Structure formats: C-alpha cells, structure tokens
Amino acid sequence: MVDPFGHEALLYHDTTELLAGTTTFLSEGVEADDALLVVTPEPGLSLLREKLGRLGERVTFLDMSEVGRNPGRILPGVLMAFAASNADRRVRVVSEAVWKGRSEAEYPACVQHEALINSAFAGRRATIRCPYDLSSLDERAVADAERTHPVLVERNRSRVSAAYDAAAAVAEHDQPLPPPPGGVVAHPFEARQLAAMRHLVFQHALDSGLAQNVAEDLVLAVNELTTNSVVHATGGGVLRIWSEDDAVVCEVRDNGTFGDSPAGRIPPSPSSSFSGYGLMMTNMLCDLVRIHTSPEGTAIRVHVRR
C-alpha cells in the first residue's frame, strides 16, 4: 500500500525559487480543499503571504522563529497539533525549520526534528514541504536535508533522495553534550531533595534576570526532569545550572537510559515504559532541549532565553 504521507525538501537558491516552490504547492492544496499551514521565519513569511494574495485567506501562517524557536516543540506543538485539528482533511504544510539564524546548539535538534517527521506522520494524509536556502546554508545542512527527506524538489523538479536515511540522521546527532563552563557546581539529588532543587533553580533564574513567570516555567520543566531521574533512574541524579549570554541553562544527568529517540516530540504509546509526557511538556516550556542518552546514562539540557 502506498503511504499517503509525503515529506519533501525544497532546495531553493533565491526568493524567486522559494515563492515558486511554495505558492504552486499551496495553490494545489486550495484546489484540493486541503488544510494549509505555513511555518517559516521572516522575511519569507510576509513575502509568501503577500504573494498568495486572496488565496492566503485559506492558509494558517505562523512565524517559525516564535513557535519553533525550540526545534523539539515543532512536531508536537505545531505540526501534529495542526494535523489533529484537521483530522478529517488532508494536510499540506510548508515548514522551514532550518535557516541561517539557527545556532550551533539548536542545529542537531533541528536535524532530529526533520528526521522524526517521517515516523510521526507515516500513514497520515499529509504532505510537508521543507524549504532549504542553498544560498545561505552550508554543505552540512544540505547533506542533512537529503538524509532526512525522501523526496527533493529543486527548480520545479522532484527526485528521490539517494541519501535518505532518517534513522542514521537521528543517531548521528545524538552526541555527548559540550561540557558545562568551568566552576559550575554539581548538585546531587534524590527524592527528598526535589523541593530544594526547585528553590535553587527559581532563585538562580530570578537572579539571572528571568521574569517570574518564565522562571516558574523553568522550575516546572526541571522538576519534571529531576522527578524522572528519581522514578526512572536509580533514585536520583545530578543537577547543574548556569547562565550564558542570553539564557539560563539547566542540565540533569542520571544513570537511566531510554532508547526512544522521539521521546518528548511524539506522544508515547500506552505500552511505552518511559512515559515521555514530562519531556514533551519540557519542550513546550523551554527554548531549547538537548538530550544525549547512552548505556552509561542520560543528560538533558534545557535553555530558557532572557
């Protein structure tokens, strides 16, 4: 049986090619009465809205730099949510998750996001076209686009990607996280220290300039991670917290492992031994979530911007 889902990388060289490769795609969706979503950063978002004109009234437009600033949030919070709200219709999406403004810390999570789309949407009536700006992205990004998308579209021609290997792309970007800055204190914890860890995170967040409501979100996210360490590891772990130029960063390490690479991005099955809902909430609350798991243990690092 042919999979009704299609995942395409739109390789464009300039604005003209971006608009040509997206407006035709969306216009076909209008004719087919598909549910249409565009999630791209500016200035492409405004250019596409203007180019579509009246047809744009049929499209939901979202700024990727806002709703997708955490790559781990795009799949559950944007794409799958849109598909769920249009369950009775075919879904057609333009989603630009990788662009020049992405940081080195965000990039691995972007690649994993693109790769995981394939398993998350398998069997669904949907087509997701992901633009990649060849004029600004490096060769690494283009190679990863070819590995995470079964189909490549360039200058109005489609071809099968000979390099497609989504599982390998996910695994390759599950790398050890860079070490914390020198002098960062390690705070071991077990169940009876969870309240103290919450207080520590909240105070550090406020002292670092986070607004109180943002600090409370960070506390909630870290509490999910430390509680997971108590429940799913051997009763505890280690918390580290520090400030960077534009963010507060918290890292939780423990000796537990999980082999479910979509954890926190795709709702887990009822039979899953690792619930994943806490990680999903963490992705919704934070601006970046990085995970590395190995037989020796798991490290999860969350960033919240000032």
HELIX and SHEET records of a PDB file:
HELIX    1   1 THR A   15  GLU A   31  1                                  17    
HELIX    2   2 GLY A   44  LEU A   52  1                                   9    
HELIX    3   3 GLY A   53  ARG A   58  5                                   6    
HELIX    4   4 MET A   64  VAL A   67  1                                   4    
HELIX    5   5 PRO A   71  ILE A   74  1                                   4    
HELIX    6   6 LEU A   75  LEU A   79  3                                   5    
HELIX    7   7 MET A   80  SER A   85  1                                   6    
HELIX    8   8 TYR A  107  ALA A  120  1                                  14    
HELIX    9   9 GLU A  139  THR A  148  1                                  10    
HELIX   10  10 ALA A  166  GLU A  172  1                                   7    
HELIX   11  11 ALA A  191  GLN A  193  5                                   3    
HELIX   12  12 LEU A  194  ASP A  207  1                                  14    
HELIX   13  13 GLN A  212  HIS A  232  1                                  21    
HELIX   14  14 TYR A  277  LEU A  285  1                                   9    
SHEET    1   A 7 VAL A  59  ASP A  63  0                                        
SHEET    2   A 7 ALA A  35  THR A  40  1                                        
SHEET    3   A 7 VAL A  91  SER A  95  1                                        
SHEET    4   A 7 ALA A 126  ASP A 133  1                                        
SHEET    5   A 7 PHE A   5  TYR A  12  1                                        
SHEET    6   A 7 VAL A 151  GLU A 154  1                                        
SHEET    7   A 7 ARG A 157  VAL A 160 -1                                        
SHEET    1   B 5 HIS A 187  GLU A 190  0                                        
SHEET    2   B 5 GLY A 236  SER A 243 -1                                        
SHEET    3   B 5 ALA A 247  ASP A 254 -1                                        
SHEET    4   B 5 GLY A 297  ARG A 305 -1                                        
SHEET    5   B 5 LEU A 288  SER A 294 -1                                        
END                                                                             
